[in-house]
Amino acid sequence: MKNGKNDMNQITHRLDAQVNRVVETILKDYEGGKDIDRVLTFDLPEQEVIIDILDKLQRIVFPGYFRNPSYKIYTVRNDVSMQVEDIIFRLIRQIGIVMQYSDKYQDLSPEQREKKAEEITFAFLERIPEVRAYVETDVQASFDGDPAAFYKDEIIFSYPGLYAIFVNRIAHELYKLEVPLIPRIMTEYAHSRTGIDINPGATIGKYFFIDHGTGIVVGETTVIGDYVKVYQGVTLGALSTKGGRSLNNKKRHPTIEDHVTIYSGASILGGETVIGKNVVIGGNCFITHSIPADAKVSIRNQELIYSYADGKRARSTELNDADWFYII
């Protein structure tokens, strides 16, 4: 028994020594002067708090659909009051923290920052009815545009496209109020959940429908009109980013006008690219120039080549232009 205790003590001492050595190695690495070496130089935004704020905003936008089971109060007024009070308390603090990332707030005292954060928070919350009005149209667009949807509740509870749009509409209002960092944390959280990457700077009109959604990318300066429908794998991106920081605050992404449909795998690039009203973009198109209104754009039908073990080869165009155009 004694030998067993000695063995355990030796193992513990050995592991302690190894742990201490690893910790010392990591702490020494923190002294290297890298951007990521900063430790508690100032308060940092709390991702989990921002996500919690987003969850509470979802309950406010969709009352009755996403309830907090820990709340035992079931009147709408009391429920909303509790949610709003919690959002106000947390959002004021988070906005006050991220003000440090913006030059326009650098000269403010802590008291002035808190007052400004409070003003921004209430200005944002007053926009919730407008956000809800837009989200209502998004739900309708999803229902009208997807024959696989049997109920609107199905869309609200389960469609990743609607969730990504909802988060963008929330984040975009904070973006317009010039809140640093928080909008991007929100949309990247939605990106991680849905596979849909919509920058909070993107401006999106009413009745926006994302079908399937996986792999969609919408850049910061994209402008999307009303009644636009987008399928999976679509990129609304920049023509080139090799200019780096010099391109900041410049229109780099396309403008999509009203009643446009963009089928899967299409890429539309460039800040000067405008897709006119009622245009339909076929699957896998690569577009870097403007398209006039009422056009239908498709790529030439693909040719398949069959190779056989005996060396014979055959060619086939299994899909005609009309079929290929509508691949989703």
N, C-alpha and C positions, 0 to 999 in steps of 0.2 A: 504493500500500500504506500509505504514511504517512497519507494522508488517511482511509483506512479505520480506522486505529487511533485517530486523533483523533475521528472520529465515534463510535466505540465508547466512548471515554473520556467524551465529552460526554453520551452516553446514560446511562452508569453514574453519573456525577455527578448528573445530573438525577433519576434514580430514587432515588439515595441521599438527596437532599434531600427528595423527596416522602415516602419512607419515614420519615425523621426527623420530618417535620412531622406525619405521621399518628400516630406513636408519642407525640410530645409532646402531641398533642390528647387521646389516650386516657389518658395518665398524668395529665393535668390533670383529666380527668373523674373519675378515681378519688378526687379530693379533695373530691367533692361531699357526702360524708356519708351516702350511700345504704347500705342494708343489704348490698347486693351489692358494695360497695366494699372490704370487708375483704380484706387481702392478708397471708396467713401470720400472723394474730394467734394462732392455735393450730393444732395438728394437726387435719386434717379426715379423715373417713372416706374410704377409697379404693374407689370404686364397682367398679373392675375386680377388686380383691382380693375383695370381697364376692361378686361373680358367680363368681369362681373357686372360692371356698368352696362356693357353691351347686352348682357343677358336680361338685365332689368328693363332696358329700353325695349327689348323684344316683347316683354310682357306688357309694356304700356302700349306699344303699337298694335299688338294682337291680344287685347284683353280677353281672358277666358281660355285662350289656346295654350298659353305657357304660364301657368300659375306656379307660385312658389309653395310647395307642399308644407313648408314649415309655418306659413302664415295661417292663422286660425280665424282671420277676419274675412268675411266673404262679401261685404258690401263693396261696390265698385269704388265709391268715394274713399273709404278707408284704405282699401288695397292700393289705389293709385297714390294716395297721400304718403303711405309708407314707402312705396317705391321711389317717388319723386324726392322725398326728403333724403333718402339714402344716396340717390344719384347726386343730388346737390352737394352734400357733404363730401363725397368722394371725388367728384369731378372738379370742384373748386381746388382741392388739394393737388390733384394730378395736373391740372392746367397751370397752377402756380409753379409746380416743379419744372414743367417743360418750357416755361417762358425763358428759362436760362439758355435755351438753344436759339432764341431769336434776338437779333441785334436791336430790334425796336423796343425791347423791354429791358435792355441792359442797365439803363440809368434809373430804373424804378427802385424805390426802396422796398423792403419786404412787405410793408403795409400797403404800398401802392400796388404791388403785384397781386396781393390777395384781393384787393378791391377790384382790380381789372379782371382777375380770374372769376370773381363773382359775377361781374357784368357779362362776361362772355358766357358763363354757364346759364344764366337766365335768358340771354338772347338766344342761345341754342335751344333751350327747352321750349321757348315760345314758338319755335319752328316745327315742333312735333306734329301739330295738326296738318301742316303742309306736307311733311314727310308721309304721314298716314294717307293723305289723299293720293300721293304718287304710288305708294305701295298697293293701295286698292286697285289702281289701274294695272299694276304688274300682275296681281293675282288674276284679274280678268283676262289679261293677255295670255297668261299661261293656260288658263282654262279654255279659251277660244282657240288657241293655237296647237293644243296637244290632244289628239283624239284618244290617247291612252289615259287621259285624266277623267275620272268618273265623278269626282267631287272637288270642290274648292278646298275643303278641309285637307284632302290628300296633298294638295299643292302646298298649303301653308305648313303642314307638319313635316313633309318629306322631300320637297324639291330643292336640290342644292342651288339651282339657278336663282330661285326666289330668295333664298337665304343670302347669297352673295350680293344680290341687288339691294336687299334690305340693309345690309351692313354698309354698302357703298353710299346709300342715301343718308344714313346716319353720319358716316365719316365725312361725306362731302360737305355737310353743313358745318362741321367743325373746321374743315379745310378752308371754307369760305370765310370763316371767322379768324383765319390765320393762326389757328392753334397748331404748334409744332408737334410732330412725332406721334401724338395720340391717334390721329386718323389713320396713319400708316400701320400702327400696331393693330388697329381694328380690322383693316382690310387684309392684312397678312394673316391674321387669325382665320378669317373667312377663307382665304386662299388655302391654308393648311387643312381646313375641314372639307372643302368642296373641290379643290383642284382648279378653281376659277380665280384668276388674278386680275382684279379691277383696281387700278390706282385710285385713291380717294379724290384726286384732282379731276378725274373724268366727269364730264357733264352729261347726264343721261335724261332724256325726256320721258314722257308718260308712256304707258303701255309697252314696256320693254320686256321681251321674253327671251330667256336663255333656255334652249332645249338640250338636255343631256348635260352639257356644260364642261365636262372635263377638258382641261388643256386650253381654255379660253384665256387670252391675255388682252387687256384693254389699258393702253398707256395713259399717262397723266393728262396730256393735253387733248385727248380724244373728245370730240363733241358728237353726241348721238341724239337724233331727233325723236319724234314720237312714232309709235307703232313699228319699232324695229325688232326683227327676229334674228337671233344668232344661234348657230349650232356649234357643237363641240369642235375643239381644235382650231378655232378662228383666232387670228392675231390681228389686232388693230394697233400697229406699232410704229416705231420710228424707222426711217429709211436707213439711217446710220447714226451710231453714237460715238464715232471715233473723235468727234470734237470735244467729248468729255464734258467738263464743268462749264465750258463756254456755251453749251446749248441750254443751260439752265434758264428757265422762264421764257423759252422760245417755243413756238408751236411746232411740235415734232411729230404729232400723231394725226390721223385723218379725221375728217368730218363726215359723218354719216347722216344724211337727211331723212325725212319722214318716209315711212312705209317701205323700208328697205329690208330685204331678206338676204342673209349671208349663210351659205351652206358650209358644211364641215370642211375643215382643213384649209380654208381660204386665208390668205394673208393680204392685208391692205395696209400699206406703209406710206408714211410721209406726211408732214404737216401741211403741205399744199394740196394733198389729195382730197378731193371732195366726191363723194358718191351721191349722185342726185336722187331726187324723190322717185319712189316706185321702182328702183333698180333691184334686180335679182342677181346675186353673185353665185355662180355655180361652185360645186365642190372642188377644192384644191387649186382654185385660181390664185395667181400671184400678181397683185396689182400695185403699181407705184405711180399711176397717173389718174387724173380725175375721170369719172364716168358720167356722161350726161343723163338727165332724167329719163325714166321709162325704158332704159336699156336692159337687156338680159345678157349676161357675160358668162361664157363657158369656155373650157379648154377643149382642144381637139380630142376626140375619143381615143382612149389608150389602145395600143396594140400589144397583144400577148404573144410571146414566142414560146413554143413547146419544143423541148429537146428530148430525144428518146435514146435509149441505150444503143440502138443500132446506128446511131449517127444522124438519123433523119431529123429534120426540123420542120415545124409548121408555124404559120402565123394566123392569128385570129383577132378580130375585133368583136368581142362578145357583146359589147355594149355599143349601141348607136349614140349619136350626139344627144338625143333627147333623154335617153336613159342616164348617161353619164352626168348630164347637167344636174339631175335631181338626186344624186347620191348624197345621203345624209348620214 
